[in-house]
């Protein structure tokens, strides 16, 4: 009986850490939504593109090598050097900022004042474009990402819990580091959105593009800033998930797991993304533990979406979302 209790506690701890990772992915969506009022379909692909770029830079891979070799009959693939992890992360962050400038210049600048559905369709096109660009630049094979984060079961936690409770908790060190890094990033983003001038300007832009322009807020600066931050969040998420499961094109599907998180927490709330991520992470793990054996398992694949559907029926704005009232 006690073993079952401690096993459930271990499942709970793993669920909390998974929930923080879900919250990290959802934050990218919230930031874009707060600045443009549209769901950014491309956020998952941004994480994939960032992870692909990081691996390519770190391994000294030549961008567009396949195209170059096909055009000139060469067999070049690598520059012949590797880049340290910290420098590679910094260079990739620079690439994501440059990408934000290009997105603003080539896409968003032409859509000021358009209906949200137009912006949403633009992010769908952007997602498929970036996915194809990542394929052409870095190749479609599965890549291993290693930035020096510890991996494997934490012997110290297993030993300490075995000594205290007589049951050793199996906690992956990568999950611990990912949780700490994600929590710090989440705290920084909350502080930025709530207590800085740029954060208030971001909320003003989300309410009304034209009104924000009329009071002197630079729409271009806000969009570039927000997409840069979302790109950096995508980079961190890509590092965590890519290190855990490899950098592959299914990595972009983490966006689908962020959608129930947003439905629970609210599309406009950064704290909501955190709470929603924790609810989904803990809920799916505990549901699998208690109910999974009764229904044949694999409940983690659908639990989050069923819970999100329930919230849509009874509280469509989410736990922390704002109720939208339109006056005719």
N, C-alpha and C positions, 0 to 999 in steps of 0.2 A: 504493500500500500504506500509506504513512504517512498519507495523507488519511483512509483508512478507520479507522486507529487513532485519529486525533484526533477523527473523527466519533463513534467509539464512546466516547471520553472525554467528549465533549460530551453524549452521551446519558446516560452515567453521572452526570454532574453534574446534569442535569435530573431524573434519576430520584431522586437523593438529596433534592433540593428538594421534589419531589412526595411522597416518602416522609415528610418532616417534616410536610407538610400532612395526610397520612393519619393520622399519629401524633397530631396535634392533635385530629382528630375522634374518634379511638379513645379518647383520654384521658377524654372526657366519659362514655363508656360504662363505663370502668374505675372512675371515681370513684363512679358510682351503684351499680355492682355491688359495690364494696367496702363501701358503706354499707348496702345492702339485700339483697345476694345475688341480685339479679335483673337480667336484661338489659333496659336501658331502650330500648324500641323508639322512644320519642319523641325521642331525642337529635337525629336528623337534622331533625325538624320544629322543634325548639327553635332550631337554626341558621337555618332558614327564617324562623321567627317573629321572631327577633332582627334579622335583616337587613331584613325588611319594616318592622318598627317603627323601625329606624334611618333608613331612607329616608323613611318617613312623617314622622318628627320633623324630619329635616334639611330636607325640602322644605316644611314647614309644612302638611302635609296634615291635613284634619279626619277623625278616626277615625269610622267608621260613616257616612261621608258619603252613601253610596248609600241606607242605611236612612232617614236623616234626610230626604233629598230625596224619597224615596218616600212617607214618612209625612206630610210637611208641604208638599209641592209646591214645595220650594225648589230652587235649583241651586248650592248651596254645595259647594266642594271643597277650598279652601285658606284658611288664616287670613290670607294676604297677606304673610307674612314667611318668611325662611329662617333656619335655625339653624346656627351654625358646627359643623364636623365634631367637634371635641373635645367641645363641650358636648352635641351630639347623642349621641355615644358614651356619655358619662357618664349622660345621661338614660335611654338604652336599657338600660344596666347596672342602673340603678335599677328599671326595669320588670321586668327578669329576676329581680331579688331579690324584688320584690313578687309575681311569678308563683310563685317558689319557696315563699313563705309560703302562697299560696293552694293550691298543690298539696299541701303538708303538711297544711293545715287541712281541706281538702275531700276529699282522697283518701287520703293515706298514714296519717293519724291513725286512720282506721277499719280499717286493714289490718294493724295490729301483731300479729305472731304468726301471720299467715296463711301458707299454703304459697307458695313462690316462683312457682308457676304463676299464682296469683291476682294477685300483684303484676305479673307479666309481662302478664297480660291487662289490668290497669289501665293500664299504660303504652301498650298498643295503643289503648285507648279515648282516652287522653289525647292521643296523636299525632293521631288523626283530629279530635278536638275542636279542638286548636290550629291544625291546618291550615285547618279551616273558619272558626275565629275570625280568623285572619290574612286570609283571603279577604274576610270581611265587613268587617273593620276598614279594610283598606288597598287592597282591590281585587285582581283576579287578573291584571292586565296586567304585562308584563315591565318591570322598573324598572332604571335605571342607578344604580349605587352608586359614589360618588366621595368618599373621605375624605382625599384629598390624597396618596395613596401614588404614587410614581413608576411609570410604566408605559413599555413599549417596550423595545427591545433596548438593552443597556448598551454604549454606545460605548467606554467605558474598558476593559471586559473584552475586547471584540472587538479593540480596537487593541492591547492588551497581549499577548493570546494570538497575534495575527497577527505581532507583532514577535518574540515568543519562539519560536514553533513554526512560523511560516509558515502558520498556519491560525487564522482568527478564530472564537472560540466565540460562538454566538448564545444569550445568556442574558438572559431577560426581567428587568428591574429589579424588577417586581412580585414575581416569584418569589424574588428575593434578599431583599427586605424581608420577605416572608411567611415565609421560612425563618428569618431572624434573629428576628423577633417570636415565631414558634412555638417556636423553640429556647429563648428566654428564658422563655416561659410554661411550657414543659415542665420546665425546670430548677427553676423556682419551685415547681411542683406536686410534683415529686419531693422537694424539700427539705421542703415542707409535710407530705407524707404520712409521711416517714421520721423527721423530727426534732422535730415539734411534738406537744404534748399532744392537740390536736384530731385530728391524724392518727392517733395511737394509738387514740383513742376511736372514730374512724371504723372502724378494723379490728375493734375489739371488737364494735361494732354489727353488722358484717357476719357475724361468727361466730355470735352468738346475741342476738336482740333482748331476750328476757326476762332473760338473764344480765347484759346491759349495763345494763338498768334497775335490776337488783337491787344493783349496785355504785355507783349514783348517777349514771350517765351519762344525760344528757337526750336521749332519742331524738328528740324534736321539734327540739332545737337542732341535732343532728347532721344530720338529714335536711334541714332548712332550709339549713344551711351547705353541704352537699354539692350540693343542687340549685341553690343560688345560684352555686357555683363552676362546676358543669356548665353553667349558663346563661351565665356569663361566657365559658367556653371555647367554647360554641356561638356566642356573639356574635362572638368573634375569628374562628372558622372561617367564620361567615356573611359577615364583612367580606372575608376573603381570597377565598373562592370567589365571593361576590357581585360583588366588584370585577373578578374574572377573567372571569366568564361571565354576569354580569347576575343580578339577583334575580328568580328565577322559581320556580314550585312544584316543578320538578324538582330544585331545590337540596336538598330533603329526602332525595333518593336518595343523597347522599354517605354516609348511614348504611350503605348496602349495601356500599360500598367499605371501611368500617371493620370490617365483620364478619370478612373474612379476616385482617385485621391482628390482631384479637383472638384468632382461632383459632391464629395463629402465636405470638403473644407470651404469651398466657394472659389470661384474663378478670380476674385478680386482681392483675396486675403492671403498675405504671406504667412501669418500665424495659422490660417486655415489649412494651408498646404502642409505645414508641419504636423498639425493634429490629425489631418486626414491621412497622411502617410503612416503615422504611428498606428492609427485605427486599422488601416488596411493590412499593414505588416503583421501586427499582433493578431488581428482577427483571422487572417487566412491561415496562420500557423496553428493557432489554437483550434480552429474549426477542423483543420485536417487531422489534428491530434485526437479530438474527442468524437467528431462525427464521421471523419473520413473512413474509418474501418467499417462503419455501418452501411455506407453507400458505395463501397468499392474503391475509395481513394480518389486521388487526382482532383480534390476539391479546390486546390490552390489555383487551378486554371480558370475557375468561374466564380468563386466566392466573391471577389472584389466587385464584379460586374452586377451580381445579384444585389449586393448591399447598396451599390450606387443606384440601381433601379428603384429600390425601396425609398432611398432619399429623394429621388426625382419625383416620386409620387407624393410624398408627404412634406418635403421641404426642398423644393427645386433650387433655391438659392444657396443651399449648403449650410453648414453650421455657422460659418462666419461671413458668408456672402451677403451682399446688399440686395434688398428687395427693390427691383426696378419698377418704378411707377411712371407710366407715360400719360401725359395729359393731352387730351384731344382738343 
